[in-house]
Amino acid sequence: MLDGLITGFGVALDPINLLYVFVGVVIGTVIGVLPGLGPTATIALLLPLTYVLDPATAIIMLAGIYYGSMYGGTITSVLLRMPGEAASVVTTFDGYQMAKQGRAGPALGIAAIGSFIGGIVSVIGLAIFAPMLADAALAFGPVAMVALMVLGLLLVTSLGMGSTWKALVMATVGLLLATVGQDQISGMPRFTFGSASLLDGFDFVAIAMGLFGVGEILHNLEQGGHLNKIAKKVTKIMPTRDDARQSAMPIVRGSLLGFFIGILPGGGGVLSSLASYALEKRVAKHPERFGKGAIEGVAGPETANNASSTSAFVPLLVLGIPSNVVLALIFGALLIQGITPGPSLIPDHPEIFWGVVASMVIGNTMLLILNMPMVGFFVQLLRVPMGILVTFAMAIVLIGTFSIANDPFDIWLVLGFGILGWIMKRTGFDPGPLVLAFVLGPILEASVRQSLLISGGEFTVFVSDPIAITIYSLLAVGIAFATIRRLTKGRPSVIEQARNIPPATGLIAVVRGRRDAKTRTTTDASADAVADTEVGEEERAEGAPKR
Amino acid sequence: MTDVVRTERNSGTVTEHSASDLVHPLEGIRGRGIARWGAVAVLAAVGVGAIILSIGFGLGTGARPGPGLWPFLAAVLMLGATVVVAITDTLEEYEPWGNESVRTLIALASLVVFAVLFTLLGFTVPAILLMVLWLRMFGQMRWLHAGLLAVGGAIALFMLFDVVLGVPMPRDLLMTPLTSWM
């Protein structure tokens, strides 16, 4: 491991990589702060840029965006009760209350410190466990891989926030889309309808940019309006001794919880912060403080979401199975570079694995600095009107799309998938499972056909392997448990709570709310002007949507 | 669900959005219903179509799976899940169409125009036109500001991709003469 780390720091401390990890974490923080563009959309938009980078550099930057957004999302959750990205929704519960009590500074401070500790703990876990797991996973045959991918897909569909069945429909659509083009084995064109451009299948980047980039932008346009001007100065970032004492255990628990939840398929981000919040509330001596500005309710979840966003790299880099959409995009970025993530990634490309691990240590340190003294700067970003943001995002999509293959046809493809993504957003179908299934589809198909060939056509082959049997049994028990629980008690309250979370595009919630409760919010805001939150420029409703 | 709303309300953390959504009965039931059945119909049609085409590709046998077997399985699964959605799904997540969609349709139309002009004029000129329109329409900016920002933005993006990243951009009405002159 030591050798690996030395290699890793050698890679990560390369000036180019240092630059890109910095670029990544800054972009991550920025888009975490700006509502409307989450890490998924941003990474999708930037995929074409990674073509020209080394594989390690590309992943270092994209990973930086992902965990950077976990930090950035906190800022607006605390100051405006407006989560910049989904995983920070829980932080609005207590973080915003703290801000109202004039403790925005410590809330942001403890979130940054917790995120840093969670990130580092998770990086250490990644460095220790991933190579060990990869050694074990090298022995996995196609049958075990099928079981793992089925597990991954089913967990992602069932752990999402929307309807499980709709997610399943989307996953199957993804599998079907992945079959478009020439069959890998027989060479027969499938679903190409005579088009030569479709022989190679759909381009992953075009699908990702269309569904997440254009789809999100169009949906944002529909919500209209732009952000209210704010200019809050946050002071006294450092938490007091009492704050630190109260937060210590939640940070420890959040780190461990986040790490383990992040490893599970579908576990990164939202789920870990929800689980941490639920846990903190359960173990608290005074659970009634939660929701009224308890610092534990900020420290735990913020630690957990960053820890999980790091450990989510374990299944990707060890098994080649992305555990959530952001990692599916990173998986795609690796494929573009000609590298198929899987058990052989660590032995074959140690510089990528260890480079990413080392860069995470550096990136988290940069984020701690960015988020403690410089938090005020990022708050100012909210002054950028939504209209400018979406316009530039769209222009980047268009030119980036062309650069995929220097082919104007891709622009049409992206627009097509953009319209699809927009309609899916309007009808509550999550594009996440689709993209994940699209990425896994070809590997899953190949593994299924290989298994059948090996066994001479016996379908029982799929339950012939001890690893596969274990996975399917766990899956069966899990489904049975969830069904019984749902029948007797209804959905677990945490999931139910999560379903009421406004979508990752937090702007929607706020702008709509402002329209309805314009006056209330305005008075609310001025009443909130408290001790360490100087309101430089009063929150005005003039930015409310014009329709 | 009501339980959660109550707890959230007590803690004062519920957003205005979800509050208004949950307190008032669902608006636009009819529009949502149409959206829902439309989605189900399209998905079912795709599923059935994919099944038929897959059979045409050849399912093969267990020992020698054909190219159609995998898409066939995926399509059957898709159709099955769509049927469950048709039976069980509620209307909450379907947004009714309204006046705001008109703006989106204008935006879409402008994107189509961009895609057409792109092959004729290169990136910058269509991008400037598109950005001015969007900045006016969605950013409520003044003509002058929108124009300056659009010109600056389009040229900056062109330079980033063409010069820095080395993407061979198509002949550009504005930039090709300019860069060759420089």
Interface residues (C-beta under 8 A of the other chain):
Chain A: L49 V52 R81 T92 F93 Y96 Q97 G162 S163 W165 K166 L168 V169 T172 V173 L175 L176 T179 D183 I185 S186 M188 R190 F191 V214 L218 L221 E222 Q223 G224 H226 F290 G291 K292 P385 M386 G387 I388 V390 T391 F392 M394 A395 I396 L398 I399 G400 F402 S403 N406 P408 I411 W412 L415 G418 I419 W422 I423 R426 T427 G428 F429 G441 E445 V448 R449 L452 L453 G456 G457 E458 F459 S493 E496 Q497 N500 P502 I508 A509 V510 R512 G513 R514 D516 A517 T521 K546 R547
Chain B: M1 D3 V4 V5 T7 E8 N10 S11 G12 T13 V14 T15 E16 H17 S18 A19 S20 L22 A35 R36 A39 L43 V46 A50 L53 S54 F57 G58 T61 G62 A63 R64 P65 G66 P67 G68 L69 W70 P71 A74 A75 L77 M78 A81 T82 V84 V85 T88 D89 E92 E93 Y94 E95 N99 E100 S101 R103 T104 A107 L108 L111 V112 F114 A115 F118 T119 F123 A127 L130 M131 W134 L135 M137 F138 G139 Q140 M141 L149 A150 G153 A154 L157 F158 F161 L165 G166 V167 P168 M169 P170
